[in-house]
Amino acid sequence: MKRTTASRTTALAALLLTLPAAPAAAQTSPKPVPVKVQLKWFPQAQFAGFFVAQAKGYYRAEGLDVQFLPTGDQSPIQTVATGTADFGTTWITDLLTARQQGIPVVHIAQLFQKSGYTLVALKSSNLKAPADFKGKRVGVWPSGNEYPAVALLKKYGLTTSLDSSVSNPSVQAVTYPFDPSIVFPDKVDLVSAMTYNEVDQIVGLGYPLDKLQIFHASDYGINLLEDLMFTTERTLSNRNFKGSGQSGEDIAAKLVRATLKGWNYAVKNQKEAVQIVLVNCGNTCKGSGTRSSAASHQTWQMAEVAKLYSAGPTLKGRAGYLDPATYQANVSLLKNLGLLKSDPSAAAVTYKVWEKATGKK
């Protein structure tokens, strides 16, 4: 019997239904974009949010392959400006003075909303207020880290030996390389200390908190902002960051979004965050003396940096936001110190990255 065209078509259709389906095209995820971040210091809980974001996969979820470059004594401004790193963390004074020197760095997110800088003395010294520092020896750090102390002293009409134009300074500044045991308490009356690091080191040296008089710079109106995230104008204006097809601004927003997520988790889950930090820690995270334990020192540090993060705009659900009023107060303070000759250009700070990262205005 002759088969009709219609019957042949029906048979072909039936045959096709019995054949195994052709494999679907393999689905490949875009390759993560490599991003180098220069931290301001050696790995420790000061950077807990970054390490948590990496351990929890927050950066990977944003399509980023983040590598952290511990800086030690090297300035993050230098490594980011030269392109060795794409992004970095630093303090507001470093960023604005670099900007004044013509280095096109840009503030993109403010992590710590409150200064952790203090001056520490023994209670037996009977120092009760900054006005009592006249005639005393104050231990300060080098390379621009002395500015909070200088600002506090100047507010109370005190001059220091750091100013070569002053013939008879009221305070003798003693510069030393960060370790308080080098100078405190034999060579200085007061010593610089971050709440999250050197204060605990001093306790470890045998000086319990109830024997210490701690002067928090922020309590006296010296709230020079510390850990912030920054990059360069070149990176932000790049329309094809490392061949990813994404702009530098978009990559920055993803980095900030994941980092803030890491910080929020770290603050809420401090014990777990400390364990993550310890995986990244080196010999510098052990504390000192009786506190020479990485676990205990980083537990202290995590609790203290959480206070600096959970302040100001963060309490209003705006973590990472640089409050304009606080920023302007910092600018005015740095101008008063003579570190800034004029207001920084508007390009020194961008809110576009933070807005993209958070979806807020």
C-alpha positions in Angstrom: 0.0 0.0 0.0 1.3 3.4 -0.9 2.0 5.6 2.2 0.8 9.1 2.0 2.9 12.1 2.8 0.8 12.7 5.9 1.4 9.2 7.2 5.2 9.4 6.6 5.2 12.7 8.6 3.3 11.0 11.4 5.8 8.1 11.5 8.8 10.5 11.5 7.3 12.4 14.4 6.8 9.2 16.3 10.4 8.1 15.7 11.8 11.5 16.9 9.8 11.2 20.1 11.5 7.8 20.9 15.1 9.2 20.3 17.1 10.3 23.3 17.1 14.1 23.8 20.3 15.9 22.7 22.3 17.1 25.6 21.7 20.8 26.6 24.6 23.2 26.0 26.9 23.3 29.0 26.1 26.2 31.3 29.3 28.0 32.3 29.5 30.7 35.0 31.5 33.8 34.2 35.0 33.6 35.5 35.4 35.6 38.8 37.0 39.0 38.4 40.3 39.2 40.2 40.5 42.0 42.7 43.4 42.9 45.0 42.7 44.7 48.2 45.5 46.4 50.2 44.9 46.2 54.0 46.4 48.9 56.2 48.1 46.5 58.6 48.8 42.9 59.2 45.9 40.4 59.3 43.9 40.8 62.5 40.3 41.4 63.7 40.6 45.0 62.6 39.8 43.5 59.2 37.3 40.9 60.4 34.6 41.9 57.9 36.8 41.3 55.0 38.0 37.9 56.1 34.4 36.8 56.9 33.1 38.0 53.5 35.8 35.8 51.9 35.2 32.8 54.1 31.4 32.9 53.7 31.7 33.2 49.9 30.2 36.7 49.8 32.8 37.9 47.3 32.4 34.9 45.1 28.6 35.4 45.1 29.3 38.9 43.6 31.6 37.3 41.0 34.8 38.5 42.6 38.0 36.7 43.3 39.4 38.8 46.1 43.1 38.7 47.3 44.2 40.6 50.4 47.6 42.2 50.5 48.7 42.8 54.1 50.6 46.0 54.2 52.7 46.1 57.3 54.6 49.3 57.3 53.8 50.1 53.7 51.2 52.7 52.8 48.1 51.4 51.1 48.0 54.8 49.3 51.2 53.9 47.5 50.1 50.4 46.4 46.7 51.5 45.2 48.0 54.6 43.4 50.6 52.6 41.5 48.1 49.9 40.6 49.7 47.1 42.7 46.3 46.9 44.4 42.9 47.9 43.1 41.4 48.9 46.4 42.6 49.6 49.9 41.8 50.6 53.4 43.3 53.6 55.2 42.5 56.5 57.5 40.9 59.7 56.5 44.0 61.8 57.2 46.1 59.6 54.9 43.6 59.8 52.1 43.0 63.6 52.2 46.7 64.5 52.6 47.5 62.2 49.6 44.8 63.9 47.6 46.3 67.3 48.4 49.6 66.0 47.0 47.9 65.2 43.7 47.3 61.5 44.2 43.8 60.9 42.7 42.5 58.5 45.5 38.8 58.4 46.2 36.9 57.5 49.4 34.1 54.9 48.6 33.0 53.6 52.0 33.4 54.4 55.6 33.7 51.2 57.8 34.6 52.6 61.2 32.3 55.4 62.2 34.2 56.3 65.4 37.8 56.8 66.2 39.5 54.1 68.3 42.6 56.3 69.1 43.5 56.8 72.7 46.3 58.1 74.9 46.9 55.9 78.0 48.5 56.8 81.3 48.9 55.2 84.7 46.3 56.4 87.1 49.1 57.0 89.6 50.3 59.8 87.2 47.2 61.8 88.4 46.5 63.0 84.9 42.8 63.8 84.7 42.3 65.7 81.5 44.3 66.8 78.4 45.1 70.1 80.0 47.2 68.2 82.5 49.6 66.9 79.8 51.7 70.1 79.9 55.3 69.2 80.7 54.7 65.5 80.0 56.2 63.0 77.6 53.7 61.6 75.0 54.5 58.6 73.0 53.3 58.9 69.4 53.6 56.8 66.2 55.4 57.9 63.1 54.4 58.4 59.4 51.2 60.5 59.9 49.8 58.4 62.7 50.7 61.1 65.2 48.0 63.5 64.0 45.2 62.5 66.4 47.6 63.2 69.4 48.7 66.5 67.9 45.1 67.5 67.3 44.1 66.7 70.8 47.1 68.6 72.3 46.5 71.6 70.0 42.8 71.8 71.1 44.1 72.4 74.6 46.7 74.9 73.6 49.6 72.6 73.9 52.6 72.5 71.5 54.8 69.6 70.8 58.5 69.0 70.0 57.2 67.7 66.6 56.8 71.3 65.5 60.2 72.6 64.6 59.0 76.2 64.6 58.3 76.0 68.4 61.4 76.8 70.5 59.9 75.7 73.9 57.2 73.1 73.4 54.9 72.3 76.2 54.8 68.6 75.5 57.8 66.3 74.6 56.7 63.9 71.8 58.5 60.6 71.8 58.2 58.7 68.5 58.4 55.0 68.6 57.5 52.0 66.3 54.0 51.1 67.6 55.0 48.5 70.4 54.0 50.2 73.7 56.4 48.0 75.7 59.3 50.0 74.1 58.4 53.2 75.9 55.6 52.7 78.5 55.7 53.6 81.3 59.4 54.3 81.8 60.1 56.7 78.9 56.7 58.4 78.5 53.9 59.5 80.7 51.2 58.8 78.1 51.3 56.4 75.2 49.3 56.1 72.0 47.0 53.1 71.9 44.1 51.9 69.7 41.2 50.6 71.8 41.3 47.3 69.9 45.0 46.6 70.0 47.5 48.4 72.1 45.2 48.9 75.1 45.0 45.1 75.5 48.8 44.9 74.9 49.4 47.3 77.8 47.1 45.2 80.1 49.2 42.2 79.1 52.3 44.0 80.2 51.0 44.0 83.7 48.9 47.1 84.0 45.2 46.1 84.5 42.5 48.4 83.3 41.7 49.6 86.8 45.2 51.0 87.0 45.0 52.9 83.7 43.7 56.3 82.8 42.5 56.1 79.2 41.8 59.3 77.2 39.6 58.5 74.2 40.3 61.2 71.5 36.7 61.0 70.3 35.5 62.0 73.8 37.3 65.3 73.3 36.0 66.1 69.9 38.9 64.6 68.0 37.1 62.0 65.9 39.5 61.6 62.9 37.9 58.8 61.0 39.9 55.6 60.6 39.3 52.5 58.5 37.7 53.4 55.2 37.7 51.8 51.7 39.2 53.7 48.8 40.4 53.4 45.2 41.5 55.7 42.4 39.7 57.8 39.9 41.3 55.7 37.2 39.8 52.5 38.6 36.3 54.0 39.0 36.3 55.4 35.4 37.5 52.2 33.8 34.6 50.9 31.6 36.1 47.4 31.3 37.7 46.5 34.6 40.3 43.8 33.8 38.4 42.7 30.7 35.4 41.7 32.8 33.0 43.8 30.7 32.0 45.6 33.9 32.9 49.1 35.0 35.3 49.8 37.8 32.4 51.5 39.6 30.3 48.4 39.4 33.2 46.2 40.7 33.7 48.7 43.6 30.0 48.5 44.5 30.1 44.7 44.5 33.2 44.8 46.7 31.6 47.2 49.1 28.3 45.3 49.2 30.0 42.0 50.1 32.4 43.6 52.6 29.5 45.3 54.5 27.7 41.9 54.5 30.9 40.4 56.0 31.1 43.1 58.6 27.4 42.8 59.6 27.9 39.0 60.1 31.1 39.5 62.0 29.6 41.9 64.5 26.6 39.6 65.1 28.7 36.4 65.3 31.9 37.5 67.0 33.1 34.1 68.2 32.8 32.6 64.7 34.4 35.8 63.2 37.4 35.4 65.6 37.9 31.8 64.4 37.9 33.0 60.8 40.4 35.8 61.6 42.7 33.3 63.3 43.1 31.3 60.1 44.5 34.5 58.5 46.5 35.7 61.5 50.2 35.9 61.7 52.7 36.5 64.5 51.4 40.1 65.1 48.0 39.1 66.4 49.1 37.5 69.7 48.9 40.4 72.1 51.7 40.7 74.6 52.9 39.6 78.1 50.1 37.8 79.9 47.8 38.4 77.0 50.2 36.7 74.5 47.4 34.6 73.1 46.1 35.0 69.5 42.7 33.8 70.4 42.2 36.0 73.5 43.7 39.1 71.9 41.6 38.7 68.7 38.5 38.2 70.9 39.3 41.5 72.6 40.0 43.1 69.3 36.8 41.9 67.6 34.7 43.2 70.5 36.3 46.6 70.2 36.2 47.0 66.5 32.6 46.1 66.6 32.0 49.2 68.7 33.8 51.4 66.1 31.7 49.9 63.2 28.4 49.9 65.1 28.2 53.7 65.6 27.0 56.7 63.7 25.2 56.0 60.4 25.5 52.2 61.0 23.0 52.5 63.9 20.6 54.0 61.4 20.9 51.1 58.9 23.5 53.0 56.8 26.7 51.0 57.4 29.5 52.2 55.2 28.1 55.7 54.8 30.3 58.7 55.2 28.3 61.2 57.2 28.8 64.6 55.5 28.8 66.5 58.8 31.5 64.2 60.3 33.5 64.4 57.1 33.4 68.2 57.1 34.4 68.3 60.8 37.4 66.1 59.9 38.4 68.5 57.0 38.1 71.5 59.3 40.3 69.8 61.9 43.0 68.9 59.4 42.9 72.4 58.1 43.3 73.8 61.6 46.3 71.5 62.1 47.8 72.9 58.9 47.8 69.5 57.2 45.3 70.6 54.6 45.7 74.0 52.9 42.2 74.1 51.5 39.0 71.9 51.3 39.6 68.8 49.2 38.0 68.6 45.8 34.6 67.1 45.5 36.2 64.2 43.7 37.9 63.0 46.9 34.7 61.3 48.0 32.1 59.5 45.9 28.7 58.3 47.2 27.8 56.6 43.9 29.6 53.4 44.9 27.8 53.2 48.3 24.5 53.9 46.6 25.0 51.1 44.1 26.1 48.8 46.8 23.2 49.4 49.2 20.4 50.6 47.0 20.1 53.6 49.3 20.5 57.3 48.7 
